[in-house]
């Protein structure tokens, strides 16, 4: 059963938002009524605002065995039209007073909430639960079909890694249309029988107040932790609040070493990282009892197999850069309406992530970037952009940094740095010397571009394709 706690945690608070809270009994009643209203639907869209309504809508649809398509309310017209046409939802779940865009306005609307109807029997674990659309960096977004089996087994593996129990309250301000915020941040606590505390929007003071209160775990992305680190450094109350957390978890992109160090210095806490993607959910995680190694995402979680391979698919030796391939019960069913893309994503039963990494002898993985944008081949060397970015961020005048490669007649590719600086702007030579001193000369940037800000998506990931444009 995906959410067994709906029936046996009656008085415990399940959902907490600024607008109010719902106990498990109230959530079960609302889910039952919503499930009854969705009977017979093949697939439904959910207008995924950061509200309790979104959570009730998703839980109700899952109870009904109807796959959910979470919709980012900020999605542009063309992309939304593609998602709606591709997923073909029978109706949309949205609050009554929400004005929906044209692509959704013609669908029947259901407002999630209490009504006649008990919770139905549990659907087949292999049936689709959620269809999450990828960011579309290589073409139109693809719908990732995530089965109930993948969600249940992966959340249980994370519970083992993080000692996650019904006594935990997870606080976050993540979007509810991505895997991180919706599956880990909502379904994760609900599967355990704990509490979801969603802040609506990220604010360091609010996070600290929650952790000083009943919240025990924080989920966030690097941008959030960067802001939290900066606030902890100047605000003792925020630092004291964060220090009371049981666990701080960062994901969706690598957390720079400087932010790891800053948070530990001010709060005594070490942030643990995990690694996953929409098609696989979480593949690796630093255990709550382990000593974190900044820049790494830990070993593979229970039940998941991870290997690193070269271009030919041959496993590489420990310490060498290779593409991550994954196998296990955490994998998706395929891309909706895209059998050829699904077939291309696998090699001998292993899912090809497109991420490149190194692995230590004891199995800890260090992500160095994406194969397409972050593996730079310069002067005969394979260089991961991530380690150069971390080195740049250790420079006292660098606030943000991204590294890409561009064609070079002599080197094959030259290393290009894109930086946001503080009041003082270091010279290109200063930055090149800084990287060469920390890493090695062949990893120094040959070109430096100075920007006011780096382009990022909703989860704080730098959109490197926008840098070239």
C-alpha positions as CSV (number, residue, x, y, z in Angstrom):
1,X,0.0,0.0,0.0
2,X,1.4,3.4,-1.0
3,X,-0.1,5.4,1.9
4,X,-1.0,2.9,4.6
5,X,-1.0,5.6,7.3
6,X,-4.2,7.3,6.1
7,X,-6.2,4.8,8.0
8,X,-4.3,4.6,11.3
9,X,-2.9,8.0,12.3
10,X,-6.2,9.7,12.8
11,X,-5.3,12.5,15.2
12,X,-1.8,13.2,13.9
13,X,-1.4,16.4,11.8
14,X,-0.7,15.2,8.2
15,X,-0.5,18.6,6.4
16,X,0.4,22.0,7.7
17,X,0.2,25.1,5.6
18,X,-0.1,28.8,6.4
19,X,-3.9,28.5,5.7
20,X,-4.3,25.7,8.3
21,X,-3.7,22.0,8.9
22,X,-5.3,18.7,8.2
23,X,-5.1,15.6,10.5
24,X,-4.8,12.2,8.9
25,X,-8.5,11.5,9.6
26,X,-9.4,14.7,7.8
27,X,-7.0,13.9,4.9
28,X,-8.5,10.4,4.6
29,X,-12.0,11.9,4.4
30,X,-11.0,14.4,1.8
31,X,-9.1,11.8,-0.2
32,X,-12.1,9.5,-0.1
33,X,-14.4,12.2,-1.4
34,X,-11.9,13.2,-4.1
35,X,-11.4,9.6,-5.2
36,X,-15.1,9.1,-5.6
37,X,-15.3,12.3,-7.8
38,X,-12.5,10.9,-10.0
39,X,-14.0,7.4,-10.5
40,X,-13.7,6.4,-14.1
41,X,-11.1,9.0,-15.1
42,X,-8.1,7.8,-17.0
43,X,-5.6,10.5,-16.1
44,X,-6.0,13.9,-14.3
45,X,-4.2,17.2,-14.2
46,X,-3.5,18.9,-10.9
47,X,-2.9,22.6,-10.8
48,X,0.0,22.3,-8.4
49,X,0.1,25.4,-6.3
50,X,1.9,25.3,-3.0
51,X,-1.3,24.7,-1.1
52,X,-3.1,22.0,0.9
53,X,-5.5,21.6,-2.0
54,X,-2.7,20.3,-4.2
55,X,-1.8,17.7,-1.6
56,X,-5.4,16.6,-1.1
57,X,-5.9,16.4,-4.9
58,X,-2.8,14.2,-5.4
59,X,-3.6,11.9,-2.4
60,X,-7.2,11.6,-3.6
61,X,-6.2,10.7,-7.2
62,X,-3.6,8.2,-5.9
63,X,-6.3,6.6,-3.7
64,X,-8.5,6.3,-6.8
65,X,-5.7,4.7,-8.8
66,X,-5.8,7.6,-11.3
67,X,-2.5,8.8,-12.6
68,X,-1.7,12.5,-11.7
69,X,-0.1,15.0,-14.0
70,X,1.2,17.9,-11.8
71,X,1.1,21.2,-13.6
72,X,3.5,24.0,-12.8
73,X,1.3,27.1,-12.7
74,X,4.1,29.2,-14.3
75,X,4.4,27.0,-17.3
76,X,4.3,29.0,-20.6
77,X,1.5,28.7,-23.1
78,X,3.4,26.6,-25.7
79,X,4.8,24.1,-23.1
80,X,1.5,23.8,-21.3
81,X,-0.3,23.1,-24.5
82,X,2.2,20.3,-25.3
83,X,1.8,18.8,-21.9
84,X,-2.0,18.8,-22.0
85,X,-2.1,17.4,-25.5
86,X,0.5,14.7,-24.7
87,X,-1.0,13.6,-21.4
88,X,-4.7,14.0,-22.4
89,X,-6.2,14.4,-18.9
90,X,-9.9,13.8,-18.5
91,X,-10.2,16.7,-16.0
92,X,-8.3,19.1,-13.9
93,X,-8.2,19.4,-10.1
94,X,-8.0,23.1,-9.1
95,X,-9.5,25.3,-6.5
96,X,-12.8,27.0,-7.4
97,X,-11.5,30.5,-7.5
98,X,-8.4,29.8,-9.6
99,X,-8.4,31.2,-13.2
100,X,-7.0,28.4,-15.4
101,X,-5.1,29.1,-18.7
102,X,-6.7,28.3,-22.0
103,X,-5.1,24.9,-22.3
104,X,-6.8,23.7,-19.1
105,X,-9.9,25.9,-19.0
106,X,-11.9,23.6,-21.3
107,X,-11.5,20.6,-19.0
108,X,-14.1,19.6,-16.4
109,X,-12.9,21.0,-13.0
110,X,-13.0,19.1,-9.7
111,X,-12.3,20.8,-6.4
112,X,-10.6,18.3,-4.1
113,X,-12.2,17.8,-0.7
114,X,-14.5,15.8,1.6
115,X,-17.5,14.0,0.1
116,X,-19.3,10.7,0.1
117,X,-17.0,7.8,-0.6
118,X,-14.6,5.6,1.3
119,X,-11.0,5.0,0.4
120,X,-11.0,2.4,-2.5
121,X,-9.0,-0.8,-2.6
122,X,-5.2,-0.4,-3.3
123,X,-4.4,-0.4,-7.0
124,X,-1.8,-2.6,-8.7
125,X,1.7,-1.5,-7.6
126,X,2.9,-1.6,-11.2
127,X,0.2,0.9,-12.3
128,X,1.2,4.5,-13.1
129,X,0.9,6.9,-10.1
130,X,2.4,10.2,-11.3
131,X,3.4,11.6,-14.8
132,X,6.1,14.2,-14.3
133,X,7.2,16.2,-17.3
134,X,10.9,16.7,-17.7
135,X,12.4,20.1,-18.3
136,X,12.6,19.6,-22.0
137,X,16.3,20.7,-22.4
138,X,16.7,18.4,-25.5
139,X,13.3,19.0,-27.0
140,X,9.6,19.1,-25.9
141,X,9.1,17.9,-22.3
142,X,8.7,14.1,-21.9
143,X,6.1,12.6,-19.6
144,X,7.9,10.3,-17.1
145,X,5.5,7.5,-16.0
146,X,6.3,6.7,-12.3
147,X,4.6,3.6,-10.9
148,X,3.4,3.1,-7.4
149,X,6.0,0.5,-6.9
150,X,8.9,2.9,-7.6
151,X,7.6,5.5,-5.2
152,X,6.9,3.1,-2.3
153,X,10.2,1.2,-2.5
154,X,12.3,4.4,-3.0
155,X,10.7,6.2,-0.1
156,X,11.3,3.1,2.1
157,X,15.0,3.1,1.0
158,X,15.3,6.8,2.0
159,X,13.6,6.0,5.3
160,X,16.3,3.5,6.0
161,X,19.1,5.9,5.0
162,X,17.8,8.8,7.0
163,X,16.2,7.0,10.0
164,X,13.0,8.6,8.8
165,X,10.0,7.8,11.1
166,X,6.4,8.8,11.9
167,X,7.8,11.1,14.6
168,X,9.4,13.4,12.0
169,X,8.0,16.6,10.6
170,X,9.5,17.6,7.3
171,X,9.6,21.4,6.7
172,X,10.2,22.7,3.2
173,X,9.1,25.3,0.6
174,X,9.7,23.2,-2.6
175,X,7.4,23.3,-5.6
176,X,4.8,20.6,-5.7
177,X,5.0,19.8,-9.4
178,X,8.5,18.1,-9.2
179,X,9.7,14.8,-7.7
180,X,11.6,16.6,-4.9
181,X,8.7,18.6,-3.4
182,X,5.8,16.3,-4.3
183,X,7.1,12.8,-3.9
184,X,9.9,13.2,-1.3
185,X,8.4,16.3,0.4
186,X,4.7,15.3,0.6
187,X,4.3,11.5,-0.1
188,X,7.4,10.8,1.9
189,X,6.2,12.1,5.2
190,X,2.7,10.8,4.6
191,X,4.0,7.3,3.9
192,X,5.8,7.3,7.2
193,X,2.9,8.7,9.1
194,X,4.6,12.0,9.9
195,X,3.8,15.6,9.1
196,X,4.3,17.7,6.0
197,X,5.0,21.4,6.9
198,X,5.0,23.5,3.8
199,X,6.0,27.1,4.2
200,X,4.5,28.4,0.9
201,X,7.7,30.2,0.1
202,X,11.3,29.9,1.3
203,X,12.4,32.2,4.1
204,X,15.4,31.4,6.4
205,X,13.7,32.9,9.5
206,X,10.6,30.8,8.9
207,X,12.7,27.6,8.4
208,X,14.6,28.3,11.6
209,X,11.4,29.0,13.6
210,X,9.9,25.7,12.3
211,X,13.1,23.7,13.2
212,X,13.1,25.4,16.6
213,X,9.5,24.2,17.0
214,X,8.1,20.8,16.0
215,X,9.9,20.4,12.6
216,X,12.8,17.9,12.7
217,X,13.9,17.6,9.0
218,X,14.4,20.2,6.3
219,X,14.4,19.4,2.6
220,X,15.9,22.1,0.3
221,X,17.9,22.9,-2.8
222,X,21.3,24.5,-2.9
223,X,19.9,28.0,-3.5
224,X,17.9,27.7,-0.3
225,X,20.9,26.4,1.6
226,X,23.1,29.2,0.3
227,X,20.6,31.8,1.6
228,X,20.3,29.9,4.8
229,X,24.1,29.8,5.3
230,X,24.3,33.5,4.7
231,X,21.6,34.3,7.2
232,X,23.0,31.9,9.8
233,X,26.3,33.8,9.5
234,X,24.7,37.1,10.6
235,X,21.7,36.1,12.6
236,X,22.3,34.0,15.8
237,X,18.6,33.3,16.2
238,X,18.4,31.7,12.8
239,X,21.6,29.7,13.5
240,X,20.2,28.4,16.8
241,X,16.9,27.4,15.2
242,X,18.6,25.4,12.4
243,X,20.9,23.8,14.9
244,X,17.9,22.1,16.5
245,X,17.2,20.1,13.3
246,X,17.6,16.3,13.3
247,X,18.5,16.3,9.6
248,X,19.2,18.7,6.8
249,X,18.9,17.3,3.3
250,X,19.9,19.0,0.1
251,X,19.2,17.8,-3.4
252,X,18.4,18.6,-7.1
253,X,21.9,20.0,-7.6
254,X,25.3,19.8,-5.9
255,X,25.6,21.9,-2.8
256,X,28.9,23.9,-3.0
257,X,31.5,23.0,-0.4
258,X,31.6,26.6,0.8
259,X,28.0,26.4,1.9
260,X,28.6,23.0,3.6
261,X,31.4,24.6,5.6
262,X,29.5,27.7,6.5
263,X,26.4,25.9,7.8
264,X,28.5,23.5,9.8
265,X,30.5,26.4,11.3
266,X,27.4,28.3,12.4
267,X,25.0,25.5,13.4
268,X,27.2,22.5,14.1
269,X,25.1,20.6,11.6
270,X,26.4,18.8,8.4
271,X,24.0,18.8,5.4
272,X,23.5,15.4,3.8
273,X,23.0,15.2,0.1
274,X,21.2,12.7,-2.2
275,X,21.2,12.1,-5.9
276,X,18.3,11.3,-8.2
277,X,16.3,12.3,-11.2
278,X,12.7,12.1,-12.4
279,X,13.1,8.8,-14.2
280,X,14.8,7.0,-11.2
281,X,13.7,8.9,-8.1
282,X,16.6,8.7,-5.6
283,X,19.7,6.6,-6.5
284,X,22.2,7.6,-3.8
285,X,22.0,9.2,-0.4
286,X,24.3,10.0,2.5
287,X,23.1,8.2,5.5
288,X,22.1,10.2,8.5
289,X,24.5,8.4,10.7
290,X,27.5,8.8,8.3
291,X,30.0,11.6,8.3
292,X,29.1,13.6,5.1
293,X,31.8,14.2,2.6
294,X,31.1,17.6,1.0
295,X,30.7,17.2,-2.8
296,X,29.5,13.6,-2.6
297,X,26.0,12.1,-2.6
298,X,26.8,9.0,-0.7
299,X,26.4,5.3,-1.8
300,X,23.5,3.7,-3.6
301,X,20.4,3.4,-1.5
302,X,19.1,-0.1,-0.6
303,X,17.7,-2.0,-3.6
304,X,19.3,0.3,-6.3
305,X,22.3,-0.7,-8.3
306,X,24.6,2.0,-9.7
307,X,27.5,1.6,-12.1
308,X,29.8,4.0,-13.9
309,X,30.6,3.3,-17.6
310,X,32.6,4.7,-20.5
311,X,31.2,5.6,-23.9
312,X,31.1,1.9,-24.9
313,X,29.3,0.8,-21.8
314,X,32.3,-0.7,-20.1
315,X,32.5,-0.1,-16.3
316,X,35.3,2.2,-15.3
317,X,37.7,1.8,-12.5
318,X,37.2,3.5,-9.1
319,X,38.2,7.2,-9.3
320,X,37.7,7.5,-13.0
321,X,35.0,9.5,-14.6
322,X,32.1,7.6,-16.1
323,X,28.4,7.9,-16.9
324,X,26.0,6.8,-14.2
325,X,23.7,3.9,-15.1
326,X,21.0,2.7,-12.7
327,X,19.0,-0.5,-12.3
328,X,16.4,-1.3,-9.6
329,X,12.7,-1.1,-8.5
330,X,13.0,2.7,-8.5
331,X,12.9,3.0,-12.3
332,X,10.0,4.5,-14.3
333,X,7.8,2.6,-16.6
334,X,8.8,4.7,-19.7
335,X,8.1,8.0,-21.4
336,X,4.4,8.6,-22.2
337,X,3.8,8.1,-25.9
338,X,7.5,7.9,-26.6
339,X,8.6,4.2,-27.0
340,X,11.7,5.1,-29.1
341,X,12.9,7.6,-26.4
342,X,12.2,5.0,-23.8
343,X,14.3,2.3,-25.6
344,X,17.1,4.8,-26.2
345,X,17.3,5.5,-22.5
346,X,18.3,2.0,-21.6
347,X,21.4,-0.2,-22.2
348,X,21.1,-3.9,-21.3
349,X,18.4,-3.1,-18.7
350,X,20.4,-0.2,-17.2
351,X,18.9,3.3,-17.3
352,X,21.4,5.8,-18.8
353,X,21.2,8.9,-16.6
354,X,23.4,11.2,-18.7
355,X,25.1,12.2,-15.5
356,X,28.9,11.8,-15.1
357,X,30.6,11.0,-11.8
358,X,33.5,9.3,-10.0
359,X,33.1,6.7,-7.3
360,X,35.4,5.9,-4.4
361,X,36.5,2.4,-3.4
362,X,33.7,2.3,-0.7
363,X,31.0,3.2,-3.2
364,X,30.5,6.9,-2.5
365,X,29.6,8.8,-5.7
366,X,30.8,12.3,-6.6
367,X,28.7,13.9,-9.4
368,X,30.8,16.0,-11.8
369,X,28.0,17.1,-14.1
370,X,25.9,16.2,-17.2
371,X,27.5,14.2,-20.0
372,X,26.2,16.7,-22.6
373,X,27.2,20.0,-20.8
374,X,29.5,19.2,-17.9
375,X,32.1,16.7,-19.2
376,X,34.8,18.8,-20.8
377,X,37.5,17.1,-22.9
378,X,40.4,19.5,-23.0
379,X,44.0,18.8,-24.0
380,X,43.4,15.0,-23.7
381,X,41.9,15.2,-20.2
382,X,38.3,14.4,-19.1
383,X,37.4,17.2,-16.8
384,X,34.2,17.6,-14.7
385,X,32.8,21.1,-14.6
386,X,31.5,20.6,-11.0
387,X,34.9,20.5,-9.3
388,X,36.0,23.7,-11.1
389,X,32.8,25.4,-10.0
390,X,33.4,24.4,-6.4
391,X,37.0,25.7,-6.7
392,X,35.8,29.0,-8.0
393,X,33.3,29.3,-5.2
394,X,36.1,29.1,-2.7
395,X,37.5,32.4,-4.1
396,X,36.5,35.1,-1.6
397,X,35.1,37.4,-4.3
398,X,33.0,34.8,-6.2
399,X,29.3,34.5,-5.3
400,X,28.1,32.2,-8.0
401,X,29.9,30.2,-10.7
402,X,29.2,27.9,-13.6
403,X,31.6,26.2,-15.9
404,X,31.1,25.1,-19.5
405,X,33.3,24.0,-22.4
406,X,33.5,25.6,-25.9
407,X,35.3,24.4,-29.0
408,X,39.0,25.1,-29.2
409,X,41.2,24.3,-32.2
410,X,44.2,23.4,-30.0
411,X,42.7,21.9,-26.9
412,X,39.5,20.4,-28.4
413,X,37.5,22.2,-25.8
414,X,38.5,25.1,-23.5
415,X,37.2,25.7,-20.1
416,X,34.9,28.7,-19.8
417,X,33.8,30.2,-16.4
418,X,30.7,32.2,-15.8
419,X,30.8,34.1,-12.5
420,X,28.9,36.4,-10.3
421,X,31.2,38.4,-8.1
422,X,30.8,40.6,-5.0
423,X,31.9,44.2,-4.8
424,X,35.4,43.4,-5.9
425,X,35.8,41.8,-9.4
426,X,38.9,39.6,-9.6
427,X,40.7,39.4,-12.9
428,X,40.5,36.5,-15.3
429,X,44.1,35.7,-14.4
430,X,43.4,35.8,-10.7
431,X,40.6,33.3,-11.1
432,X,42.7,31.0,-13.4
433,X,45.6,31.0,-10.9
434,X,43.2,30.3,-8.1
435,X,41.8,27.2,-9.8
436,X,45.2,26.0,-11.0
437,X,46.5,26.3,-7.4
438,X,43.6,24.3,-5.9
439,X,43.2,21.7,-8.7
440,X,45.8,21.6,-11.5
441,X,46.8,23.9,-14.3
442,X,44.9,22.0,-17.0
443,X,41.7,22.7,-15.1
444,X,42.0,26.4,-15.0
445,X,39.4,28.5,-17.0
446,X,40.7,30.0,-20.2
447,X,37.8,32.4,-20.6
448,X,35.8,34.2,-17.9
449,X,32.4,35.9,-18.3
450,X,31.1,38.2,-15.6
451,X,27.3,38.2,-15.1
452,X,24.9,39.9,-12.7
453,X,23.2,36.5,-12.0
454,X,23.2,32.9,-13.4
455,X,20.1,31.6,-15.1
456,X,18.3,29.1,-12.9
457,X,15.1,27.0,-13.0
458,X,12.5,26.6,-10.3
459,X,14.6,24.1,-8.4
460,X,17.7,26.4,-8.4
461,X,19.6,24.4,-11.0
462,X,21.7,26.5,-13.3
463,X,20.4,26.3,-16.9
464,X,23.7,26.1,-18.7
465,X,22.1,26.0,-22.2
466,X,21.0,29.6,-21.5
467,X,24.6,30.7,-20.9
468,X,25.6,29.9,-24.4
469,X,22.7,31.9,-25.8
